[in-house]
Structure formats: structure tokens, C-alpha cells
């Protein structure tokens, strides 16, 4: 297998990697019964899987949308597991030409699942060749050049395409319309995160106090991946600084040393808000100005840091720029200036 084909078959894109990918995969549930949260989506998928099993057909093409770490890849794995078929994984930017796409599609067995992560990053040529594959289960191969070129239609077995994207707006309308079910994953409430943390602690063989589980859950930014990451780091502190049991005080000490505050904000989140408040009187300030002040690319600010700040009501996007809200001033212990637009929030 060539290097490019190997890249095309990688399990996850860099944006989906955790700090301990092997352990992260070991904590993933294999069945719907073990998957916590996203109840409506989970309920719908159960129906689709059972209907496909009864008809001996592939599950309809499915698109999972939402921020990183909410379980898009896990749900794709569960779909294949519950249907009793094999999941083949690839990432959008790694499929560089239609030859790599053809190699992926021709090795599929009937009813298999092809999972493409960051599907919005497929190049235009590959995406156009994927249209006929998902609709008619065939792929067109051009043989020869010039007037002697011939188009060969290569039949494919029926399969399920499962796409995952963190940027739904960048997915083209023709691609989005070819999915039979589009599921938008939301951030998890604290109670659901606590159940995830308790399950993960059991798999890790960690004695977890209820207070510690609650403390970790409310600082996990509504994201299971972050919850599991904080749990693993807190386990390290419990093992070295305590008796191996993770109680409330050890969890709080671990989170403080990891620089995660009570709202789940890390050092970069607070720095983002502090620049708006201290340098620009709470805003409004343009995103390009913030990117320069923080020495971070604009895309990183928009995709990584802003979604959670917006969800928590700490930041507002206006036509004139970003504005720190009243809650941001209160959270950081800053005095809110009068006569600024930030006073409206």
C-alpha cells in the first residue's frame, strides 16, 4: 500500500485526535446501550439500524454535525457494530484524488460503512465522483486520453456513507442533500457528562467519589472528550499525590493545576476575554485584530475558542466585532465600563 493510500485510510483527522488516542478508543462505547446522551439521535439511529437489518439493506447515508469531541466518530463505530458490518475510516483531506476514493470503495463488502471524517474538506473532484457512488453505487473511471478516452462504469456493492463535519456551512449543498439523515450533536449537560465520567472511571479501575465526578463534569465544557481527558489527568494527581482514590478535593486541586476554572475556561479562553476587556474596553473589536493580538490564526479563534464562549454567554458577535458580555466581566472580576456597547449585554 502506498503512503497516500495509507493516509486515506487513517482513522481520524488531526482535529479529532486526543492526547491519548489509544486510551481514548478504549473508553468508547461499542453499543447504543452504553452511549450516554444525544437521546433523540440515538433513538432514531436504533430504528434505522433495525429497519436495515430486517430488510438486509445498508443503513441510509448519515451525516453527523457538531463541534469536536461530542461523539461523531463513536456513533459511526456503533452504527457499524450494531448493524454487524465493518467500518472503513478515512479523512476528507487525505483523499487527494479519485483513485484513492476508488480504492476505498471497491474494497467494501455489502452493507459496510464508509466513514469520512471532516467530509467538508474533500476536494471538488473527489466529491463529484462520490455523488454517483452514494446514489447509484457505481464509480466512473476514465481510461485513456484525448479522443480515445473511454469512461468505464465500475459497479459497487450497496454501502452506507457516514460523514462527520465540524463546519456544516462549508459542506456543499449537493453533498449535504445526498444524506438521508442529518444529525446535529449538541453539547452535553453536566448530568450526562457525570455518567460518562463514572463509566470511564470504572473502565480505568479508578475509585471515583461522587463529588469528584460532579466537579469534573461541570468543568468539561459540555464535551465528553474533554471530560475523559480531565479524568485521566486527575487520575494521575490522585495516584501521585493521594491514595489513588479521586475525591472532591483532589479533583479540584488537579483542575486548578491544569488551569481549568469553575466555568471550564482554560488559560487561552481567559486570555481571549481579557484582551477584549483590558485592551479594547470590552469591544467591539474585529476578529483580525484579536488574531494579531493573540498571535493565533483567525480560524483557530473561530473554531476552537469562540463556540464555547458564545454558548456560555461570555462573548457576543456583532456586525462591528466581538464584544465581551456582562457575564465575562463578572467571571473575570473586571469592572464593566459605562458608555460602551458591552454594557448592552
Secondary structure, 3 states (H helix, E strand, C coil): CCHHHHHHCCCCCHHHCCCCHHHHHHCCCCCHHHCCCCHHHHHHHHHHHHHHHHHCCCCCCEEEECCCCCCHHHHHHHHHHHHCCCEEEEEHHHCCCHHHHHHHHHCCCCCCEEEEECHHHCCHHHHHHHHHHHHHCEEEEEECCHHHCEEEEEECCCCEEEEEECCHHHCCHHHHCCCCEEEECCCCCHHHHHHHHHHHHHHHCCCECHHHHHHHHHCCCCCHHHHHHHHHHHHHHHHHHCCCCECHHHHHHHHHHCCCCCCCCCHHHHHHHHHHHHHHCCEEECHHHHHHHHCCCHHHHHHHHHHHHHHCCCEEEECCEEEECHHHHHHHCCCCCCCCHHHHC
